Protein backbone atom coordinates (compact mmCIF):
# COMPACT_ATOMS: atom_id res chain seq x y z
CA UNK A 1 0.00 0.00 0.00
CA UNK A 2 3.02 2.34 0.32
CA UNK A 3 2.60 3.57 -3.24
CA UNK A 4 1.71 7.17 -3.92
CA UNK A 5 -0.32 7.90 -7.05
CA UNK A 6 0.46 11.42 -8.18
CA UNK A 7 3.21 13.97 -8.09
CA UNK A 8 2.90 17.71 -8.44
CA UNK A 9 0.72 19.92 -6.29
CA UNK A 10 -0.92 17.38 -3.99
CA UNK A 11 0.69 17.21 -0.55
CA UNK A 12 1.51 13.97 1.21
CA UNK A 13 -0.15 13.68 4.62
CA UNK A 14 1.59 11.74 7.36
CA UNK A 15 -0.47 10.15 10.13
CA UNK A 16 0.95 12.60 12.66
CA UNK A 17 -0.05 15.55 10.48
CA UNK A 18 -3.62 14.32 10.09
CA UNK A 19 -3.96 13.75 13.84
CA UNK A 20 -3.10 17.41 14.49
CA UNK A 21 -5.67 18.77 12.04
CA UNK A 22 -8.33 20.91 13.70
CA UNK A 23 -12.08 20.37 13.49
CA UNK A 24 -12.40 24.15 13.10
CA UNK A 25 -10.96 26.38 10.34
CA UNK A 26 -7.28 27.21 10.73
CA UNK A 27 -6.96 30.87 9.79
CA UNK A 28 -3.22 31.22 10.36
CA UNK A 29 -0.87 28.37 9.54
CA UNK A 30 2.28 28.23 11.64
CA UNK A 31 3.53 25.04 9.97
CA UNK A 32 4.57 26.85 6.79
CA UNK A 33 7.46 29.31 6.50
CA UNK A 34 7.36 32.15 9.01
CA UNK A 35 3.56 32.02 9.21
CA UNK A 36 1.00 32.11 6.45
CA UNK A 37 -2.58 33.38 6.23
CA UNK A 38 -4.78 30.39 5.50
CA UNK A 39 -7.76 32.60 4.69
CA UNK A 40 -6.47 32.81 1.11
CA UNK A 41 -7.57 29.25 0.34
CA UNK A 42 -9.84 28.47 3.29
CA UNK A 43 -12.75 27.68 0.94
CA UNK A 44 -10.88 24.50 -0.09
CA UNK A 45 -8.44 23.76 2.74
CA UNK A 46 -10.96 23.55 5.58
CA UNK A 47 -13.50 21.18 3.92
CA UNK A 48 -10.67 19.04 2.50
CA UNK A 49 -8.85 18.74 5.82
CA UNK A 50 -12.15 18.12 7.61
CA UNK A 51 -12.91 15.19 5.29
CA UNK A 52 -9.33 14.00 5.69
CA UNK A 53 -9.65 14.01 9.47
CA UNK A 54 -13.02 12.23 9.34
CA UNK A 55 -11.68 9.46 7.09
CA UNK A 56 -8.58 9.12 9.24
CA UNK A 57 -10.74 8.89 12.36
CA UNK A 58 -12.42 5.75 11.00
CA UNK A 59 -9.00 4.18 10.46
CA UNK A 60 -8.07 5.00 6.86
CA UNK A 61 -4.47 5.89 6.06
CA UNK A 62 -3.44 8.60 3.60
CA UNK A 63 -2.32 5.94 1.13
CA UNK A 64 -5.88 4.59 0.98
CA UNK A 65 -7.59 8.00 1.24
CA UNK A 66 -5.57 9.35 -1.67
CA UNK A 67 -6.58 6.46 -3.91
CA UNK A 68 -10.25 6.76 -2.90
CA UNK A 69 -10.21 10.47 -3.74
CA UNK A 70 -8.67 10.01 -7.19
CA UNK A 71 -11.00 7.13 -8.09
CA UNK A 72 -13.92 9.32 -6.94
CA UNK A 73 -12.77 12.08 -9.29
CA UNK A 74 -12.86 9.74 -12.26
CA UNK A 75 -16.24 8.25 -11.33
CA UNK A 76 -17.80 11.70 -10.87
CA UNK A 77 -16.38 12.90 -14.20
CA UNK A 78 -17.83 9.92 -16.05
CA UNK A 79 -21.19 10.15 -14.27
CA UNK A 80 -21.72 13.88 -14.66
CA UNK A 81 -20.59 14.11 -18.29
CA UNK A 82 -22.66 11.05 -19.22
CA UNK A 83 -25.88 12.45 -17.76
CA UNK A 84 -25.35 15.90 -19.26
CA UNK A 85 -24.84 14.35 -22.70
CA UNK A 86 -27.78 11.99 -22.25
CA UNK A 87 -30.07 14.92 -21.46
CA UNK A 88 -28.89 16.89 -24.49
CA UNK A 89 -28.32 14.14 -27.07
CA UNK A 90 -30.97 11.60 -26.01
CA UNK A 91 -28.73 8.59 -26.69
CA UNK A 92 -26.97 6.29 -24.23
CA UNK A 93 -24.31 5.11 -26.67
CA UNK A 94 -23.40 8.62 -27.75
CA UNK A 95 -23.38 9.72 -24.12
CA UNK A 96 -20.66 7.18 -23.34
CA UNK A 97 -18.57 8.76 -26.09
CA UNK A 98 -19.13 12.11 -24.37
CA UNK A 99 -17.84 10.63 -21.11
CA UNK A 100 -14.80 9.26 -22.91
CA UNK A 101 -13.96 12.70 -24.29
CA UNK A 102 -14.59 14.56 -21.06
CA UNK A 103 -12.84 12.17 -18.67
CA UNK A 104 -9.77 11.23 -20.73
CA UNK A 105 -8.72 14.38 -22.60
CA UNK A 106 -5.22 15.80 -22.18
CA UNK A 107 -6.28 18.59 -19.81
CA UNK A 108 -8.01 16.24 -17.38
CA UNK A 109 -5.25 13.65 -17.53
CA UNK A 110 -2.64 16.29 -16.67
CA UNK A 111 -4.74 17.32 -13.66
CA UNK A 112 -4.21 13.75 -12.48
CA UNK A 113 -0.49 13.64 -13.14
CA UNK A 114 -0.05 17.13 -11.68
CA UNK A 115 -1.79 16.25 -8.43
CA UNK A 116 -4.35 19.07 -8.77
CA UNK A 117 -7.00 17.28 -6.75
CA UNK A 118 -9.29 20.25 -6.05
CA UNK A 119 -9.31 21.41 -9.68
CA UNK A 120 -9.89 17.82 -10.83
CA UNK A 121 -12.88 17.43 -8.51
CA UNK A 122 -14.36 20.74 -9.72
CA UNK A 123 -13.78 19.78 -13.35
CA UNK A 124 -15.43 16.40 -12.76
CA UNK A 125 -18.45 17.88 -10.97
CA UNK A 126 -19.02 20.87 -13.29
CA UNK A 127 -21.19 19.09 -15.94
CA UNK A 128 -23.53 17.86 -13.20
CA UNK A 129 -24.05 21.39 -11.86
CA UNK A 130 -24.61 22.74 -15.38
CA UNK A 131 -27.12 19.96 -16.03
CA UNK A 132 -29.12 20.85 -12.90
CA UNK A 133 -29.44 24.47 -14.00
CA UNK A 134 -30.45 23.43 -17.53
CA UNK A 135 -33.03 20.96 -16.22
CA UNK A 136 -34.62 23.55 -13.94
CA UNK A 137 -35.79 25.43 -17.04
CA UNK A 138 -38.48 22.83 -17.73
CA UNK A 139 -39.64 22.16 -14.15
CA UNK A 140 -43.01 23.07 -12.65
CA UNK A 141 -43.20 26.20 -10.49
CA UNK A 142 -43.24 24.31 -7.16
CA UNK A 143 -40.31 22.20 -8.28
CA UNK A 144 -38.51 25.29 -9.56
CA UNK A 145 -38.58 26.80 -6.07
CA UNK A 146 -36.91 23.67 -4.76
CA UNK A 147 -34.39 23.79 -7.60
CA UNK A 148 -33.32 27.31 -6.60
CA UNK A 149 -32.23 25.92 -3.24
CA UNK A 150 -30.68 22.66 -4.45
CA UNK A 151 -28.81 24.48 -7.21
CA UNK A 152 -27.32 26.68 -4.50
CA UNK A 153 -26.20 23.52 -2.72
CA UNK A 154 -24.54 22.18 -5.88
CA UNK A 155 -22.79 25.52 -6.40
CA UNK A 156 -21.56 25.41 -2.81
CA UNK A 157 -20.06 21.96 -3.37
CA UNK A 158 -18.40 23.13 -6.58
CA UNK A 159 -16.89 26.15 -4.78
CA UNK A 160 -15.41 23.80 -2.18
CA UNK A 161 -13.57 21.97 -4.94
CA UNK A 162 -12.28 25.07 -6.72
CA UNK A 163 -13.52 28.66 -6.51
CA UNK A 164 -12.08 29.57 -9.92
CA UNK A 165 -13.82 26.80 -11.85
CA UNK A 166 -17.01 27.53 -9.92
CA UNK A 167 -16.86 31.14 -11.14
CA UNK A 168 -16.28 29.94 -14.70
CA UNK A 169 -19.22 27.57 -14.55
CA UNK A 170 -21.41 30.30 -13.10
CA UNK A 171 -20.47 32.38 -16.14
CA UNK A 172 -21.42 29.46 -18.39
CA UNK A 173 -24.78 29.17 -16.62
CA UNK A 174 -25.49 32.88 -17.09
CA UNK A 175 -24.48 32.58 -20.76
CA UNK A 176 -26.85 29.64 -21.21
CA UNK A 177 -29.73 31.49 -19.57
CA UNK A 178 -29.11 34.54 -21.72
CA UNK A 179 -28.98 32.41 -24.89
CA UNK A 180 -32.27 30.73 -23.97
CA UNK A 181 -33.82 33.96 -22.61
CA UNK A 182 -34.38 32.41 -19.17
CA UNK A 183 -32.05 34.63 -17.14
CA UNK A 184 -33.63 36.12 -14.04
CA UNK A 185 -31.33 37.84 -11.58
CA UNK A 186 -33.57 36.97 -8.62
CA UNK A 187 -33.51 33.23 -9.32
CA UNK A 188 -29.77 32.91 -9.73
CA UNK A 189 -29.39 35.32 -6.82
CA UNK A 190 -31.26 32.92 -4.53
CA UNK A 191 -28.93 30.07 -5.51
CA UNK A 192 -25.88 32.27 -4.93
CA UNK A 193 -27.25 33.35 -1.53
CA UNK A 194 -27.67 29.71 -0.48
CA UNK A 195 -24.12 28.93 -1.61
CA UNK A 196 -22.79 31.99 0.25
CA UNK A 197 -24.51 30.95 3.50
CA UNK A 198 -22.94 27.50 3.29
CA UNK A 199 -19.55 29.16 2.77
CA UNK A 200 -19.89 31.57 5.69
CA UNK A 201 -16.85 29.97 7.36
CA UNK A 202 -14.53 31.86 5.00
CA UNK A 203 -16.73 34.64 3.59
CA UNK A 204 -17.49 36.06 7.05
CA UNK A 205 -13.87 36.56 8.21
CA UNK A 206 -12.86 37.76 4.74
CA UNK A 207 -15.49 40.52 4.62
CA UNK A 208 -15.58 41.59 8.27
CA UNK A 209 -11.79 41.85 8.61
CA UNK A 210 -11.32 43.35 5.14
CA UNK A 211 -9.04 40.50 4.08
CA UNK A 212 -8.40 40.31 0.35
CA UNK A 213 -7.63 36.79 -0.91
CA UNK A 214 -6.99 38.14 -4.41
CA UNK A 215 -3.86 39.91 -3.16
CA UNK A 216 -2.01 36.64 -3.59
CA UNK A 217 -2.16 37.30 -7.35
CA UNK A 218 -0.80 40.84 -7.35
CA UNK A 219 2.75 39.64 -8.06
CA UNK A 220 1.46 38.15 -11.30
CA UNK A 221 -0.33 41.17 -12.72
CA UNK A 222 2.59 42.61 -14.64
CA UNK A 223 2.45 41.94 -18.41
CA UNK A 224 5.69 39.95 -18.47
CA UNK A 225 4.55 37.40 -15.87
CA UNK A 226 1.10 37.10 -17.39
CA UNK A 227 2.65 36.40 -20.78
CA UNK A 228 4.90 33.76 -19.18
CA UNK A 229 1.86 32.03 -17.68
CA UNK A 230 0.03 32.07 -21.03
CA UNK A 231 1.48 28.74 -22.14
CA UNK A 232 -1.04 27.75 -24.77
CA UNK A 233 -1.54 29.23 -28.20
CA UNK A 234 -4.85 29.19 -30.03
CA UNK A 235 -3.97 26.09 -32.05
CA UNK A 236 -3.50 24.12 -28.82
CA UNK A 237 -6.65 25.38 -27.12
CA UNK A 238 -8.95 24.93 -30.10
CA UNK A 239 -7.61 21.37 -30.41
CA UNK A 240 -8.27 20.55 -26.73
CA UNK A 241 -4.55 19.81 -26.39
CA UNK A 242 -2.81 20.88 -23.20
CA UNK A 243 0.43 22.73 -24.06
CA UNK A 244 2.40 20.66 -21.49
CA UNK A 245 1.22 17.31 -22.85
CA UNK A 246 2.47 14.67 -22.21
CA UNK A 247 5.28 15.22 -19.64
CA UNK A 248 3.56 18.04 -17.74
CA UNK A 249 6.78 19.93 -17.06
CA UNK A 250 6.06 23.51 -16.01
CA UNK A 251 6.97 25.91 -18.81
CA UNK A 252 7.86 23.25 -21.38
CA UNK A 253 5.62 23.80 -24.40
CA UNK A 254 5.27 21.07 -26.99
CA UNK A 255 4.61 21.48 -30.69
CA UNK A 256 1.05 21.01 -31.85
CA UNK A 257 0.28 17.38 -32.67
CA UNK A 258 -1.66 17.62 -35.95
CA UNK A 259 -3.99 14.69 -35.22
CA UNK A 260 -5.68 16.81 -32.54
CA UNK A 261 -6.95 19.19 -35.24
CA UNK A 262 -9.57 16.55 -36.01
CA UNK A 263 -11.32 17.49 -32.76
CA UNK A 264 -12.31 21.09 -33.63
CA UNK A 265 -13.34 19.94 -37.12
CA UNK A 266 -15.71 17.39 -35.60
CA UNK A 267 -16.85 19.77 -32.86
CA UNK A 268 -17.73 22.77 -34.97
CA UNK A 269 -18.86 20.53 -37.80
CA UNK A 270 -21.90 20.01 -35.59
CA UNK A 271 -23.15 23.42 -36.73
CA UNK A 272 -23.71 21.93 -40.19
CA UNK A 273 -26.26 19.53 -38.72
CA UNK A 274 -28.18 21.98 -36.56
CA UNK A 275 -31.81 22.19 -37.61
CA UNK A 276 -34.15 25.03 -36.83
CA UNK A 277 -37.07 22.63 -37.14
CA UNK A 278 -36.33 20.92 -33.81
CA UNK A 279 -35.73 17.50 -35.29
CA UNK A 280 -35.65 14.47 -32.96
CA UNK A 281 -32.22 13.66 -31.58
CA UNK A 282 -31.58 16.95 -29.88
CA UNK A 283 -33.61 18.83 -27.28
CA UNK A 284 -33.17 22.18 -28.94
CA UNK A 285 -30.86 23.62 -31.54
CA UNK A 286 -30.16 26.48 -29.14
CA UNK A 287 -28.31 24.02 -26.88
CA UNK A 288 -25.90 22.97 -29.63
CA UNK A 289 -25.28 26.61 -30.49
CA UNK A 290 -24.69 27.34 -26.80
CA UNK A 291 -22.09 24.59 -26.43
CA UNK A 292 -20.36 25.72 -29.63
CA UNK A 293 -20.19 29.28 -28.30
CA UNK A 294 -18.97 28.02 -24.91
CA UNK A 295 -16.16 26.00 -26.50
CA UNK A 296 -15.12 28.94 -28.67
CA UNK A 297 -15.01 31.29 -25.67
CA UNK A 298 -12.95 28.72 -23.78
CA UNK A 299 -10.47 28.32 -26.63
CA UNK A 300 -10.12 32.10 -26.93
CA UNK A 301 -9.46 32.78 -23.24
CA UNK A 302 -7.41 29.64 -22.51
CA UNK A 303 -4.60 31.04 -24.66
CA UNK A 304 -4.24 34.01 -22.31
CA UNK A 305 -2.49 37.03 -23.79
CA UNK A 306 -1.30 35.18 -26.89
CA UNK A 307 -2.64 36.18 -30.30
CA UNK A 308 -5.19 36.62 -31.68
CA UNK A 309 -6.52 39.57 -29.64
CA UNK A 310 -4.53 38.74 -26.53
CA UNK A 311 -5.02 42.30 -25.31
CA UNK A 312 -8.62 41.39 -24.44
CA UNK A 313 -7.42 38.91 -21.81
CA UNK A 314 -4.94 41.48 -20.52
CA UNK A 315 -7.72 44.08 -20.23
CA UNK A 316 -10.00 41.66 -18.37
CA UNK A 317 -7.15 40.69 -16.06
CA UNK A 318 -6.47 44.33 -15.23
CA UNK A 319 -9.97 45.78 -14.97
CA UNK A 320 -12.51 42.99 -14.36
CA UNK A 321 -12.93 42.35 -10.60
CA UNK A 322 -11.88 38.83 -9.65
CA UNK A 323 -10.33 38.02 -13.04
CA UNK A 324 -6.93 37.93 -11.32
CA UNK A 325 -7.89 34.38 -10.28
CA UNK A 326 -7.31 33.32 -13.88
CA UNK A 327 -3.66 34.24 -14.13
CA UNK A 328 -3.36 30.60 -15.24
CA UNK A 329 -5.54 30.80 -18.38
CA UNK A 330 -5.67 27.01 -18.85
CA UNK A 331 -8.59 26.94 -16.39
CA UNK A 332 -10.70 27.94 -19.40
CA UNK A 333 -10.09 24.46 -20.83
CA UNK A 334 -13.17 23.58 -18.76
CA UNK A 335 -15.35 25.35 -21.35
CA UNK A 336 -13.65 23.57 -24.25
CA UNK A 337 -14.00 20.15 -22.65
CA UNK A 338 -17.69 20.63 -21.79
CA UNK A 339 -18.43 21.98 -25.26
CA UNK A 340 -16.55 19.29 -27.16
CA UNK A 341 -18.04 16.48 -25.03
CA UNK A 342 -21.43 17.48 -26.49
CA UNK A 343 -20.51 18.73 -29.96
CA UNK A 344 -18.27 15.86 -31.09
CA UNK A 345 -20.73 13.06 -30.15
CA UNK A 346 -23.52 15.08 -31.78
CA UNK A 347 -21.54 15.26 -35.03
CA UNK A 348 -20.67 11.55 -34.87
CA UNK A 349 -24.33 10.67 -34.34
CA UNK A 350 -25.30 12.65 -37.44
CA UNK A 351 -22.55 10.99 -39.48
CA UNK A 352 -23.78 7.66 -38.13
CA UNK A 353 -27.26 8.43 -39.45
CA UNK A 354 -25.79 8.82 -42.93
CA UNK A 355 -24.20 5.37 -42.67
CA UNK A 356 -27.13 3.85 -40.77
CA UNK A 357 -26.09 0.20 -41.18
CA UNK A 358 -22.46 0.88 -40.32
CA UNK A 359 -22.82 3.64 -37.74
CA UNK A 360 -21.22 1.46 -35.05
CA UNK A 361 -18.03 1.56 -37.12
CA UNK A 362 -18.09 5.36 -36.94
CA UNK A 363 -18.06 5.20 -33.15
CA UNK A 364 -15.43 2.45 -32.99
CA UNK A 365 -13.20 4.34 -35.42
CA UNK A 366 -13.42 7.46 -33.28
CA UNK A 367 -12.67 5.41 -30.15
CA UNK A 368 -9.51 4.04 -31.77
CA UNK A 369 -8.52 7.53 -32.88
CA UNK A 370 -9.06 8.86 -29.36
CA UNK A 371 -6.88 6.14 -27.81
CA UNK A 372 -4.13 7.00 -30.28
CA UNK A 373 -4.24 10.70 -29.31
CA UNK A 374 -3.76 9.97 -25.58
CA UNK A 375 -1.33 7.07 -26.00
CA UNK A 376 1.50 9.16 -24.55
CA UNK A 377 -0.19 9.54 -21.16
CA UNK A 378 2.49 9.60 -18.47
CA UNK A 379 1.22 8.02 -15.24
CA UNK A 380 3.39 6.27 -12.70
CA UNK A 381 3.18 5.17 -9.08
CA UNK A 382 5.84 6.33 -6.63
CA UNK A 383 6.91 4.29 -3.63
CA UNK A 384 7.50 6.12 -0.36
CA UNK A 385 11.30 6.25 0.18
CA UNK A 386 12.27 4.80 3.56
CA UNK A 387 14.59 7.68 4.38
CA UNK A 388 11.62 10.07 4.39
CA UNK A 389 10.06 7.86 7.07
CA UNK A 390 13.26 8.05 9.12
CA UNK A 391 13.40 11.84 8.71
CA UNK A 392 9.76 12.18 9.75
CA UNK A 393 10.35 10.08 12.88
CA UNK A 394 13.37 12.20 13.77
CA UNK A 395 11.39 15.44 13.45
CA UNK A 396 8.48 14.03 15.47
CA UNK A 397 10.85 13.07 18.30
CA UNK A 398 12.58 16.47 18.25
CA UNK A 399 10.37 18.64 20.50
CA UNK A 400 12.53 21.77 20.28
CA UNK A 401 10.79 24.25 17.92
CA UNK A 402 12.79 24.83 14.74
CA UNK A 403 12.31 25.36 11.04
CA UNK A 404 13.43 22.99 8.29
CA UNK A 405 14.87 24.49 5.12
CA UNK A 406 14.50 22.54 1.87
CA UNK A 407 16.80 23.58 -0.97
CA UNK A 408 15.76 24.33 -3.68
CA UNK A 409 12.25 23.00 -3.04
CA UNK A 410 10.43 20.49 -0.90
CA UNK A 411 9.35 17.08 -2.10
CA UNK A 412 5.83 15.76 -1.54
CA UNK A 413 7.02 13.48 1.26
CA UNK A 414 8.48 16.31 3.35
CA UNK A 415 7.19 16.31 6.94
CA UNK A 416 6.34 19.61 8.60
CA UNK A 417 4.35 20.70 11.65
CA UNK A 418 3.74 23.64 13.98
CA UNK A 419 6.90 22.63 15.84
CA UNK A 420 8.93 22.23 12.65
CA UNK A 421 7.58 24.61 9.96
CA UNK A 422 8.86 24.11 6.45
CA UNK A 423 10.78 26.75 4.49
CA UNK A 424 11.97 26.53 0.88
CA UNK A 425 14.66 28.54 -0.82
CA UNK A 426 16.75 28.35 -3.95
CA UNK A 427 19.90 29.57 -2.16
CA UNK A 428 21.92 28.32 0.81
CA UNK A 429 22.53 31.93 1.87
CA UNK A 430 19.00 32.11 3.31
CA UNK A 431 19.79 30.01 6.40
CA UNK A 432 18.09 31.76 9.32
CA UNK A 433 19.09 31.14 12.96
CA UNK A 434 15.68 29.52 13.55
CA UNK A 435 16.51 26.85 10.96
CA UNK A 436 17.92 23.68 12.49
CA UNK A 437 17.68 21.24 9.58
CA UNK A 438 18.74 21.94 5.99
CA UNK A 439 17.60 19.27 3.55
CA UNK A 440 18.27 18.57 -0.11
CA UNK A 441 15.46 16.32 -1.43
CA UNK A 442 15.95 13.03 -3.25
CA UNK A 443 13.78 14.20 -6.17
CA UNK A 444 12.00 10.89 -6.62
CA UNK A 445 9.95 12.13 -9.57
CA UNK A 446 12.89 13.86 -11.28
CA UNK A 447 11.15 17.26 -11.44
CA UNK A 448 13.22 19.48 -9.14
CA UNK A 449 16.79 19.39 -10.42
CA UNK A 450 16.22 20.15 -14.07
CA UNK A 451 18.51 21.51 -16.74
CA UNK A 452 16.71 22.30 -19.98
CA UNK A 453 13.74 20.26 -18.65
CA UNK A 454 15.92 17.18 -18.06
CA UNK A 455 17.01 15.78 -14.71
CA UNK A 456 20.59 16.76 -13.89
CA UNK A 457 22.17 15.21 -10.79
CA UNK A 458 25.08 17.68 -11.04
CA UNK A 459 22.78 20.49 -9.85
CA UNK A 460 21.91 18.51 -6.73
CA UNK A 461 25.52 17.54 -6.06
CA UNK A 462 26.62 21.18 -6.36
CA UNK A 463 24.05 22.25 -3.75
CA UNK A 464 25.19 19.51 -1.37
CA UNK A 465 28.83 20.51 -1.87
CA UNK A 466 28.01 24.18 -1.20
CA UNK A 467 26.24 23.28 2.04
CA UNK A 468 29.16 21.10 3.15
CA UNK A 469 31.59 23.97 2.53
CA UNK A 470 29.53 26.28 4.77
CA UNK A 471 30.46 24.26 7.85
CA UNK A 472 27.08 22.59 8.26
CA UNK A 473 27.01 19.17 9.92
CA UNK A 474 25.75 16.40 7.65
CA UNK A 475 23.80 13.51 9.13
CA UNK A 476 25.54 10.45 7.73
CA UNK A 477 22.61 8.17 8.50
CA UNK A 478 20.94 9.44 5.33
CA UNK A 479 22.47 8.16 2.10
CA UNK A 480 20.00 9.50 -0.48
CA UNK A 481 18.53 12.44 1.40
CA UNK A 482 21.10 15.10 2.23
CA UNK A 483 20.31 16.25 5.79
CA UNK A 484 22.41 18.95 7.45
CA UNK A 485 22.23 20.56 10.90
CA UNK A 486 22.84 24.24 11.55
CA UNK A 487 25.43 24.60 14.39
CA UNK A 488 24.29 28.21 14.96
CA UNK A 489 20.66 27.23 15.50
CA UNK A 490 18.60 29.12 18.08
CA UNK A 491 15.13 28.12 19.26
CA UNK A 492 12.40 29.31 16.91
CA UNK A 493 10.05 32.13 17.88
CA UNK A 494 6.65 32.53 16.22
CA UNK A 495 4.82 35.84 15.99
CA UNK A 496 1.14 35.73 15.11
CA UNK A 497 -0.44 38.96 13.72
CA UNK A 498 -3.04 40.57 15.98
CA UNK A 499 -5.75 40.36 13.31
CA UNK A 500 -5.61 36.56 13.33
CA UNK A 501 -7.55 36.30 16.60
CA UNK A 502 -10.41 38.36 15.15
CA UNK A 503 -10.36 36.40 11.89
CA UNK A 504 -10.40 33.11 13.79
CA UNK A 505 -13.40 34.25 15.84
CA UNK A 506 -15.42 35.16 12.75
CA UNK A 507 -14.37 31.92 11.06
CA UNK A 508 -15.65 29.90 14.02
CA UNK A 509 -18.93 31.84 13.97
CA UNK A 510 -19.07 31.23 10.23
CA UNK A 511 -18.74 27.48 10.76
CA UNK A 512 -21.88 27.54 12.91
CA UNK A 513 -23.75 29.54 10.26
CA UNK A 514 -22.50 27.19 7.54
CA UNK A 515 -23.60 24.10 9.48
CA UNK A 516 -27.05 25.54 10.22
CA UNK A 517 -27.48 26.67 6.60
CA UNK A 518 -26.50 23.22 5.33
CA UNK A 519 -28.99 21.49 7.62
CA UNK A 520 -31.79 23.91 6.66
CA UNK A 521 -31.05 23.45 2.94
CA UNK A 522 -31.17 19.67 3.28
CA UNK A 523 -34.47 19.85 5.19
CA UNK A 524 -36.03 22.20 2.62
CA UNK A 525 -34.81 19.97 -0.19
CA UNK A 526 -36.59 16.98 1.33
CA UNK A 527 -39.72 18.92 2.36
CA UNK A 528 -40.48 21.00 -0.74
Secondary structure, 3 states (H helix, E strand, C coil): CCEECCCCCCCCCCHHHHHCCCCCCCCEECCECCCEEHHHHHHHHHHHHHHHHHHHHCCCCHHHHHHHHHHHHHHHHHHHHHHHHHHHHCCHHHHHHHHHHHHCCHHHHHHHHCCCHHHHHHHHHHHHHHHHHHHHHHCCHHHHHHHHHHHHHHHHHHHHHCHHHHHHHHHHHHHHHHHCCCCCHHHHHHHHHHHHHHCHHHHHHHHHCCCCHHHHHHHHCCHHHHHHHCCCCHHHHHCCCCCCCCCCCCCCCCCCCHHHHHHHHHHHHHHHHCCCCCCCCCCCHHHHHHHHHHHHHHHHHHCCCCCCCHHHHHHHHHHCCCHHHHCCHHHHHHHHHHHHHHHHHHHHHHHHHHCHHHHHHHHHHHHHHHHHHCCCCCCCCEECCHHHHHHHHHHHHCCCCCEEEEECCCCCCCCCCCCCCEEEECCHHHCCCCEEEEEECCCCCCCCCEECCEECHHHHHHHHHHHHHCCCEECCCCCCCEEEECCCCCCCCCCCCCHHHHHHHHHHHHHHHHHHHHHHHHHHHHHC
